[in-house]
């Protein structure tokens, strides 16, 4: 909750989601749709460091709708969150192993009367069981709001959350059998019964989206007994600085054409010289804002870059990582400013630890 409060105060697109909520399992036969999963993520982002408190939280409908004009889907998403049950391993009153089933939100209010141009608000409260999980969580994942809203598969979004949760651990992996995989991603038991189908419809599509939109890559290893796949082990690896820059640029683009860009099938249109020449006169190059990456030490006068290195650099000397960053980026470093510089620096720090371990 301290991390969530700090990210909320900083502003920007990053927010923390408790590991206990990410790892909560769907009960058999139930899962959240993509839109409801996004709404839950926005609720946690909005609640920030206060998510564990017994009080209502509020959000504008406009922040949920994005480009949609109507609010009908918001009602459907809220009702879906109310009726979906989650499960965690627990103990009974006798000290025996038990399964606890609960909902994440207890009640909600949605304004139905719009006042002029005001799009209205929603208000909700997390259940006591959800608040207890949030407060007690000792792990968290740092998620990107634009990435969360950019996914087109609920399975990809869930795997993205699992990857972000494990990315900075000594072993950045997740392993489970088929039953655990279905419970973790919310895959109904009656679909994709054949593993080849599950691989094609779920895993390969999720990997393609995560590799394009996340600050890390995902791959998996299939563990077999005979010819049958019995377990999967997912590996999560931070992207290098150039790949992080490409990801930041992709998240800023419109989602239209994203799949084509991912598959490399974007069509190019040839323009005649007469058409290009007038356009050149209208182009105004934007000013490059923000500071360059410093040539000297980060210990003085660079609090933002220093904070990133200390958070993601695994305890290595920050100036040693900075020297490696300059050597890796070379001439490309001169063009980096603002959010792109921050994302590339963060990705390099993560990759440094992933390649070398901790000192």
N, C-alpha and C positions, 0 to 999 in steps of 0.2 A: 504493500500500500504506500510505503514511502517512495518507492520508485515510480508508482503511478502518479502520485502527487507531484513529484519533481518533473516528470514528462509533461504533465498537464500545465504546470506553471511555465515551462519552457515554450509551450505552443508548438506548432508544426504538426506533422502527420504521424509521428510516432506515439504509441501508447502501450501501456503494459497490461497484459491479461494474465490473471493468476494461473499457475500451472495446474492447480486443483480443478479449476473449471475446464481447462483444456482437456485434461485427462479423464473427466467424468464420462461415463459410458452411457450410450443410449440403451434403453431396455429393448429386448428382442422385438423386432418388427417395427420399431419407431426410429425416426431420425428427423432432423430439422431440414427444411428446404433451404435452398441457397439464400433466398431473400430473408427468411427468418434468422438464419445464421449471421447474415450481415447486420440485421437489426440488433441482435444480441451483442455483437462486437461494438456497435455504436453506443449501445446502452452502457457497456463497461467503460468505453472511452469517455463518455459524458460524465459518468459517476466518478471516475478517476480514483483518487485516494480516499473518497468518502463511500465507496461501494459497500463497505462492511457495516456502515452505520444503519440503524433502524430508522430510516426516514425516506421520504419520497424523493425521486430524482426526476428532472424535467428535460425535455428536448423539443426543439421546433420540428414540426412535420416537414418543413422545407429541407432540413438537414437529412431527412430520411428519403424523401421522394426523389432527390436529385433532379433529373430532367423531366420526370412525369408530372403531368398537370393535375391528375386526380389523386385523391387520398384513399380510394377504396382498398388498395392493396395493404395499406397500413393496418386497417382493421383485421384483415386476414392474417397478417404477420403476428399481431398481438395475440389473437385467438390461438394461433398455432403454438406460440410460446407458452401460453397458459395450459394447453392440454398435453404438451409433450412431457413425458416422464424421463428422468435420468436416474442412473443407479451408481452406487459406490459400495465397495466392500466395507462392512461395519461389524460391530459386535452387538449381540443381543443383551437383554438385561441379565442373562445368565452367563455372560462371557463367552458365548458360542459365536462362531462365524455366522454372519448374517449379511443380507443385501438390503441396503437402504434405498428406497425409491422416493423421489421428490420432484417438484417443479422448481424452476429457477425464479419465477416471478409470482408473487402472491396476488396482486391486484394491479389494475391499471385504469387510468382515465384518459379518454381521448376527446378533445374538444370537437364538437360537431357543428358549432355555430361560428362561422367565419365573420370577422369584423373588417369590412373593407378589403384591403389588400393583405391583411394578416392571414397567414396560412394555418394558424392554430398550433397547439402544442399537445404533447402527450405527457403523462405522468405515470410513474410506476414505482413499485417497491419490490425489492428482492425478498425471497422467502427467508425465514430464519435459518434453514439448512444451507441455502446458498450463501448467506452472509457469513455463516460459521466457516464454510469452506474457503471463502475469499480471505477472511481474516487470518485463518490458520496457514494459508499457503506460504511455503518457504521458497518456492520457485516461481518464476514468471517468464513470459515471453514478450519481447519487444516486437510489436507488429506495426506495419505501415498502413495507415488508413486507406490510401489510394490503392494499395495492393489488395486489401480486403475487399474493397468495392469493385475491383477490376476482375476478380475471378468469376468464371462462368460455370464452374462446377463446384458443388458443395463438397464433394470428395477432395478436390484440390485445395479448397479453403481449409478443410480440417487437417489435411496432411501438412499444409503450410504452417498451421499453428503448432502441430507436433514438432515440426522441424525447427521452428524458431525457439521452441522451449528447450530443445536439446542441443542447439548449435554450439553453445559455449561450454558444454560438459567435456570431461576428459575423453569420453567415448560418445561422439555425436551420432548415436544410432538409436533405432527403435526396432525391437524384434518381437514377433508374436505369431501365433498360429492363425489359421483361417478364421476361427471364431473370434479371436481377439481383434483381428484386423477389421472384421465386419462391425464389431461393437465400437471400435475406435473411430471409424470413418462413417458409421451410420448406414452401412450397406444392408438393405433388407435381406433376410435369409432366403427368400424365394426368387432372387434375381442373380444373374451371372453365376449360375451353379457350376459352369465349366470354367476352369481357371484361365484357359486361353481367352475366353470372352472377358473375364474380369481384368486380365492384363491389358487387353486392347481397349475396353470401354472405360476403365477406371484408372489403372496405374499409369499407362502411357499418356493419357490425356492430362492427368494430374501433374505428371512430371513436366510435360511441355509447358503448362501454364506457370508452374512454380519456377522453372528455369528462366522463364521470360520476365516474370513480375517480382520475384522475391530477391532478397539480398544474398541468397545462397542457392546451391544446386542440390538436387536429390537424385539418388540412384538406389537400386535395391538388389539383393541377392536372394535367389530362390533356393530353398533348402528342401531336398526331396527325400522321400522314402520310396525307393524303386522309381517308378515313373510319375508318382504323385507328389505335387508340391504340398508340403505340410506346414512350412513356416516361411516367413519373409523377414529379411533384415534390411531396413532402410538406413542409408548413410547420408548425412547432411554435411555439405562442405561450403564454407564461405566463398563468395566470388572474389576474384581479384579486382584491383582498382578499375581497369578498363571496362570490365563486364558490369561493375556497379554503376559506372557512368551511363552505359547503355540502358541499364534498368531504370535509372532515374529519368532518362529522356523518354523511355517508353511509357512510364507512368504519367508523364505530363501530356502525352499525346491522347487524342480522342480514341475511344475503344473501337470505333469503326476501322476496320482493316487490321486489327490486332492479330487475328488468326492468320491472315495472309502474310503479315510481316513475320510471324513466328515460323511459318512454313516456307518462307522465302518465295512466295508466289505473287508479290506485289507487282502490278503491271506498271510500266513506265510509259509516258506519253512523249513522243518526239515533237518538239516545237520548231517551227521554222525560224530562221534568223530574224525575219521581220517581226515576228511575234515576240521574240526574246528581247530585242533591242529596246522597245518602249518600256518593258517591264523593268529593265535594269535601271532606268532613270527614276522609277518610283521606289526602288528598294532603299530603305533607310536602315543601316546597320545599328542594332541596339548597342548601347554602351555596356561595356563589361563592368559589372559591379562586384564589389567585395574585394577582400585582400588576397594577395598571392600567398602561396605557401612560403613561409619564411626560410631564409638561407641559414640562419643561425639556430640557436637553441630555442626549444619550445617552452622552457621553464619560466620565461619572463615575457609578459606582454601578449601571450597567446592562450588565454584561459580556455577557450572553446576547443581548440585542437588538443590542448594538454588534457582536458577532461576526457575526450574521446580515447586518447592513447591510454590513459590510466584505467578506463572502464573496459576497453576491449583488447588491450595489449598484453594481458596475462601476466603483468608484473615485470615485463622487460623494460630496460632503460628507454625512455621515450625518444631521446635523441638518437639512439641506435636504430630504432624503428624508422625515425624520420629520415636518416641517412639512406636506409634501404628503400624508402618510398621515393626519394629523389632519384636514386639510381635506377629504380624500376620504371618510373614515369618519364624520365628524361625530358625531351622537348615538349611533351604533352602537358607537363606540369604548368607551363606558362599560360595555358588557356583555361585552367580550372579556377573557378570562382564560386563563392556562395554554396548553394546546396550540393552542386556537383563535386566541389572540392571536399565538403564534409562527408559525403557518401563514399567517395573514392578513398579518403583517409581512413574512414571507419572500416571499409571492406579490406583494406590492406592490413590494418591492425589485426583483424580477425584471421586473415589468411596467414599472417606471420606466426600467430600462436598455433594455428592448425598445422603448419609445416614443422615448427620447431618445438612445440610443446611449451611447457612453462619452465622458467629458469630455476 
